[in-house]
C-alpha cells in the first residue's frame, strides 16, 4: 500500500520555484495573473536562443523546434486530461479564444437559434455570445438565485428548447466565488442536444481540471493565471473542431485543427514553456511522496495538496473576520 501523503504543503519547496517570491513584495493581485515559474522563463529563453526558427523544415534545428512546440501542447493537454493534443487551441487570452469560438459557431447556426448565458460569468464568456444577437441569434439569461447566489439547475431547464445551441457558464464565479456543478450542467445541456462552453479562468488555478470526466464541449482558461506565460487555452472536442469553419488562412483545410483556429500561428516559445506547468505539479506531488505508477496520479495529488492548504488559509481568514 502507498504510504499516506503528508497533508501539509511544503511552502519552502513551493517558494523556491517562483523567483518573484524571493523579493520584498507580497502579491495580492493573483486574480489578474499569478507569478511565473522559473522553469517557464527558462524554457522561453532556451527556445528563443537555441531553436527560434520556423517549423516544418528538414534541418535539425527546425525539427527540434517542432518537437518542442508539440511537447508543450501535449503537456497541457495531459494537464487538463484532453483525449488528444489536437483538441487544445492556444491564443493570447481567454477573451480572444472565446470570441473566435463564437464567430466560428455562428457560421453554423441560423437566425432564431438560441444561446444561454449567465449573469454571474466574466464578460469574456458573455459578450461574444450576446453580440451574436446582431446575427439573429436569440440570447437568454440564466440568472443566479438571489437568495442562495447559486445557478439553480431547475432554473436552467425551462430556458432550454429545441433551438438551444449552446449554454455558456462559468466554472467558478470570479464575483461570487460560487463553484458550479459542471458535470451535472453538461448532462442536462446534452440531453437537450446542445453544447456547453465553460469559462474555467477562476477555477483552474485552484482545482484539478478533467474535461473528459465532465464531458464538456468547450473549456477555456488563462495560462498566465496558472503560473505560465501570457497565453490562454481553449479545449474543444475533436468532432466540434473538425466540423467548424476555419478562422485561420483560407487554404487551411477542415482537418487541420487546432491550427485552423490559431490565426497566423501559435506562439512557439510560450507553447514550449507549457511543459513546465505540468512538470511543476508532478514535481510538487513527487516531492510529497506521490505514487508514480499512474501518470495522472501526481497531478491529482498536487491539486489535493493545494486544496488542503487553501482550506487552512480560508479557515484562518474566516476566523479572523468572525472576531
N, C-alpha and C positions, 0 to 999 in steps of 0.2 A: 504494500500500500504506500501511496505517496504521502510523505510527512505533511502535516498541516502547515500552511504558509503563515508567516508572521502577519498579523493584522495591522502592523504599524508601518507606514511608508517611510523608507529611509530618505529623509529630506536632504541629508548631506549628499547622497548619491544623485538625487534629482537636481539639486542646485549646481552641481558640477557640470551638468550637461548644457547649462544656459549661461554664457559669459556675461550677459547683461545683469545677472543677479549678483555678480561679484562686486558691483559698484555700490554707491551710496544711495541710489534711488530705490524706492519701493513703488511698484507699478500696480495701479488700481484700474487701468484702462483696458484690461484684457477682454472686455466685451467688444471692443473695437479692433482687437488684434492681440494675439499672445506674443510673448517673447520667442525668439527663434533659437532652435537647437544649434549648437556649434557645428554639428555634423552637417546640417543643412547648408550653412555658409561654406564649409569646407568643400562640399561636393559641387556647389555652384562655382566656386573659384577653380576647382580642379577641372571641371568641364570646360570653362571658358579659356583656361590657359593651356590645356593639353588636347582637347578634342572639339574645338569650336569650328566645325565645318558642316557643310550640307550633308544630309542623309542620303543614302541610297546609291552612293558611288562604289566602285570596286576596290578603291585603295584602302589601306588598312585603317587609317585614322577615321575615315567615313564609316567603316564597318563598326569600329569601336563606338563612335558617336551614336549610331543607330541602336546598337545594343544597350547603351546607357539609357537612352530615351525609353526604349522598350522595358528595361528593368524598372524604371520609375513608375510607368503606367501599371505594370504587373504588380508592383509592391503596393500601390494604393488601391488597386482592385482587390487584392487579398485583404487589405486593411478593412474594407467595407464588406467583404465576402461576396463580391460580384462573381457571376458564373464565368466571366471571361474578361480580360483586359480591354477588349474592343467595346465593352459596354460603358466605358468611362470616357466622357468628354471633358477636356480641360480648357480653361479660359481664364480671363483676367479677374472676374468677380462672379459671385453668385447672381447678382442682378443682371449682368450681361448674359450669362448662360440661360437663365430663365426667360429672358427676353427673346433669345434665339429660339428656344423651345416653343414659346407661344407663337411666334411668327411662322415657324415651320408647321406646327399643328394646324394653325388657322387655314393653311392652304388645303387641308384635307377635310375641313368642316364646311357646313352650309349655313346660310342665314337662318336663324331660328334655333340652331343648336345651342346648348347651354353649358356654362361653366359655373361651378360653385366655388366661391372664395369665403374666407372667414374675416371677422372683424378683430381678430387677435393675431394676425400674421404680421410679419415685417413687410414693408412696402414692396420689397423685391419680389414677393410671391403674391402680390395683389394687382399692382398697376399693369404688368404685362397682360394679365387676363382681362381686367376692366377695360383696357384700351381696345380690346377686340370687339367692344360694342360698336365701334366705328365700322366694323365689317359685318354687322348684323348678328353677332353672337350675343345671346342673352346672358347676363351675369346675375347670379343670385348670391345673397349673403347668408352664410351660416353664422349666426351670432352667438356669443357666449351667454350662458345663463347668468344674469346679473347678480343672482344670489350666491351661486357656487363658483362663478368665474371659470366654469368648465364649458367645453364644447360638448353638449349632450348628444349622444348618438340618436336619441329619439327625435331630436330637432332636425337632424340631417335627413332622415328617411323621407319626410314629406316634401323635401326640396328636390329629391331625385325623380327624374322622369325618363321616358324613353328617348328624350332628346338630350339628356345629360351626357356630355362627352368627357368631362374631367372635373375632379374635385381637387382644389389646391388648399393645402393645410400645412400649418407649422407643426413640427415635432415637439418643440418646447417654445412657448411664447417668450420673446425677449422682453415683453412688458409685464406679463403676469407671472411668469415662471412656471406656468402650468405645463405638465408633460402629457401629451395626448396619446391615446392608445392606438398607435398607427396600424398595427396588425388587424385590430378589430374594425377600424375605419376602412381599411383596404378591402376587407372581406365584404362589407356592406356595399361599397362602391362597385366592386367587381360583380356582385350579384345583380346589379342594375346595368351591367355591360359597359361601365365607364372606367376611366383610368384615374389614378391618384398621383399627384405630384406633391412631394414633401420637401419643405424647407427645413433642413437639419442644422442650420448655422448655429443656433443656440444650444443644440443638443450634442453635436459632435465633439466639442472639447471635453465633455464630461462623461459620456457613456459610450459603450460599445455599439458600433453600427453593424447591422446584419440585414442587408437589403433583400437577400433571398428568404430569410426567415419571415420577414414582414410582408413579403410578396408585393412590394411597391413597384409601380411602373417607372417613376422618376424620383430621384432623391438628390438634393443639392446641398453643398455646404462650402464654406471658405477655408482653404488650407492654411491661410495666414492666421486663423484663429485656433489652429491645432498644431502650433509650433513650426509651421512650414513657411514657404515663401509666399509672396503676394500673388496667389493663384487660387482658383476655385475648381470645384469638381461637380459634374452633373452625371449621375448614373442614370441609365435607361436600359430597359430590357432590349435585347438584341433584335427581337422581332419588330419593335417600335422603331428603332433606329433604321432598320433595313427598309421599312415602308415609308418613312418620312422623306419629303423632298429635301434636297441638299441646301445648305446655307453657304457653302464654300463655292469655289470656281465652277463654272458651268460644265466643264469637261470631266468632273469627278463623278463616277457612277454611284448608283444607289447602294452597292455593297461595300463601298469604301468608307465605312464608319469605324472610328469616330471622326476621321479626317474631314468628312463632308460637313461637319458641324463646327469645325475649328478654322475660321476664316484666316487665310494666309498660311499659318502653321501654328503648331503648339510651341510654347516657349521651351526650347531644348534644355537649357541649363536648370531651369526651375523644375522641369519634369524629372530630370535625373536626380535632383535633390530629394524627391519624394521617397526615395529608398530609405532615407534617414528617418522618416516618420515611423515606418514600420519597424525599422531596426531599433529605434528608441523604446517602443513599447515592449518589444521582445526582450531587449537587454534589461529593461526595468523588471520584467517578470522573472527572467533568469537570475537576476541579482537577488531576488527574494525567494529563489528555490522552486520555480515553476517546473512542472512536468514538461519535458522537451519531446516526448514521444508523439504528441499531437501538434501539428503545425499551427493550428488555430488556438490551442490552449494558452500559450503565452499571452496572446492578445486579450483573451478573456480575463486572465489573471491580472494583467496590468490595469485594466479598467476597473476591476474589482478593488484593487488596492487604492486607486484614485477615488472611487466611490466611498470607500470606508473613511478615507482621510477627509473628504468633503463633508461627510456626516459629522465628524468630530468638530470641524470648523463651524459648520452650521449650527450645531448644538451650542457651541461656545457663544456665538453671536446672539442666538435666541435667548439664552440665559441672561446675557448682559442687557438686552433690550427689555426683558421682563422685569428686571430690577430697576 
